[in-house]
């Protein structure tokens, strides 16, 4: 589920939610309260050394007091190795194979799914993992917080979901389990339903059923989580390190790597130089440059759907104004013409940034080849501002919420480009919660935003007129109605030709409205200690669950 890559929080439809509460401690692993040793004292010579992944979903930083819940950010090696989903996608996230599931079928109208679970599945405490755990997990995530919208958006289309979420019904009528068969009935087709189930981690009902859904993601269960994956938590020293070892309850191929050490580190380059890091992914140009210089480390660039773009607050901070400076389409065009995106991308994010002009990358077959490219043209930008009768006496409030130096440098440069057009600009970093600042306080004209997307649907959902969509607060529900039919089509159809034509229609609409201005897409790079680790399979988007053929990785 990157967003940004500083934080993989996807701001889209729906409310983000999570859960917490004490879990039963029926486990035979080492005590999580042992704090006698530090990370530096743990010998990682015969182990795979990785960095801690916290609640942001990004590797690095100090080891926390708990493992993060997985319903918000699914990716990261520690997460995909400890918890499984019904299906396992390939590295390109284009095809799923059964994982906890054995097989499945879909009705001809796309409304009924029957999923047969594998036999003899177990949690790492030895308790049976059954279809009831799946049903409970789906029901619970709909009432939880800190949840990736891909789950709430898809599962909200299950029959009875609205009354279940609102509390007017004590059951979710569209999901049931009969033995090892799960039946899911939808009220309308969801094109990527199996894809979403390939990301959705199943939780153990017997350990979490008494936890308030609003607290599941932060409950004491995460002090020593019990999963169902290839690896289990063997030792956890909060604030220092954690050790994963192969799980004896895992029913798949046994992995060749016998120990994984998770450490904290604020400087991955230094950690690699010291021999405390063997695998790492990043979109930070300085880290990329530094890791390239570490002997034995090999870069594996990955193209992913991670967007950086500007959003325009056309309704102002009161939410009911249409005289905001950004309400004029020509002003929005002028801003794009007035920023040298290519120069900034090349200078600040060398080898990582790819210019995009719509929500579909230019390398994709569905890309609108006639889309405006907005090549740098300050003369045209000034002409558009003149045609729009832009008031150069007003001050444009330019905002961003990222705290990394690259984002600060980027936005400082954007502010200067706008000043070169004659605009007065006030540049500030948001100081509060990003979601609140963007969609509740709304004290800005232009803001930088990021989106780590699972698919194109995530990008286009931001144009939905659904009142639960945060973006209606800055663009207006009435302005977004024109997108609704094609967003609905995209969510329901699987036919490639129909999806391509629908994506083309959506691109045409966003080109005509320009409520958000695409800047570039940021790639990601894995770095692997090639002197020590031998990979198998393909590497894919680090923010999501996928089959990396990890059981065949080896320590040389």
C-alpha positions, 0 to 999 in steps of 0.5 A: 500500500507510497505513498512517500516515499517518506510515508506510504499513507495513501490519501484517497477515498474513505477514512483511515482507521486501525485497531488495538488491544491486548493479545493472548501471549500463548507463544514459545518464542523468546521474551520480547522484554529482554533488553540486555543486548544492543544491535551492535553486539548481534553477529550478522555474518551468517544472517541477512541484515535489514533495517526496521520498518516503522509505521511510515512503511519506509525502512530506516530509523530507530527500532520501535517498541512494537511492530507496526500493524499491516493494514495501512502499509503492507510492504517491506520484507519483515511484513511480507515474510511474517504475514500472508494473504489469500493470494500472492502477486508477481513482482509486477503486481499484474498476476496473482497465484493462490497463497493461503487460498487453494483455488477460487472462482468468480461468477459471470456477473463478477458479484460472487467469489468462492475461495477455497482455503488450503488445508492444515494451515496454522498460525505460528503459535500452532493454532489452526488458521481457517476461513473464519480468520479471513471472514473476521479480518474482512469484517474487522478492517471495515471498522478499523482505523489506519487502514489503506483505502484500497481495502475499505474501498473494495470491501465496502462493496460487499453486500451489507457493508454499509449497515455493518460499518454504521452499526445498524447491523451486527453482521456482514451479510455478504461474507461467510465461511462454510468449512474451508470455503469463503463466499463473498457477495458484492453489490457491484463488480470490483475489477481488482478485488483479487488483486486487493485480496493479494495485499490484504494480510489476514490476522489471527482472530483468536488473538485479536477478537477482543480488541477494539477495532479502533486499536488493533493496529497499535495493540500489545499484540504487535509487541510480539506478533504471531503471524502465518508467514515463512518467518516468525519472530524469534527475539525482539529487543525493543529499541535495539533489534529483532531476529526472524527465523524460519517458522516451523508451521509454514506449509510452503517451501522452507527458506535457505536463509536461517536468520534475518536480523532487523536493526535500526539505523539513521544512516543506511550508507554507514550501516552498509559500510559497517556490515550491518546492512545487506538489503535496502530500498530507497528513493533518496538521491543521497542514499542512492549515491552513497550506497553505490560507493559501498563495495559489493553493493549492487543497485536494482532500479524499480519503476513504481507508481509513486507520484509527486504532484501539485494540488490546487486549492480552488475553493480556498480555506473557507471551502465555498469560494470560487474566486480563489486565485487557483480557481482559474484554469489558465492560472493553473496552466501558467504555473505548469508552464512556469516550472522547469520540471525536467531541470528540477527532476534531473538536478534533485532526483537524478536517475530516479524521477520520470516526468509524467503528464497524466496519471498514466505514465508515458511508457504505458499503452493507455497513455494519452499521447496527445496530452499537453507536455507543459515544457518550460515556457515562462513567456507563455506562462506570463501570457496566460496569467495576463489573460486570466487577469491574475492579481499580482498584488496577492500572495500565493501560499505554497505549502508542502508536508515532506521534511526531507531536504530534497523536498525542501530544495524542490519547493524552494526552487518552485517558489523561485520559478513562480516569483520569476513570473512576477508572483508574490509567494509565501513558502512554508512547510505544514506544521500539523497533520498533513491530512488536516492541513490539506483538507480541513484547514486548507490555508494554502493555494498550492501544495506538494503531494505524493501518492504511492499507488497500487494501480491507476485507480488510486490516482483517479479515485482522487477525482471522485465526487463521493462526499467521503473523498477528501479532495471534494473539500478543495475542488468541490463535489459539483466539479468532480461529477464529470469524472464519476462515470469513468471512475466507476467503469475503471473500478468494475471492468477487467477487459484490457481494451475497455480499461484502456479506453476508460483510462484515455477518457479519464486522462482527457478529463484531467487535462481539461480540469488540471485540478492537480498538476503532475510533476514526475514519478519517483522510482525506487532502488534496491541495494543488495550486498552482492558479496554476501547475498544471492537473489532469486526471482525478481524484485518489485515494488517494495511498498506491496506484497509480492512473490520475491522467491525468497525461499531460494535466496541464499547467504554466500 
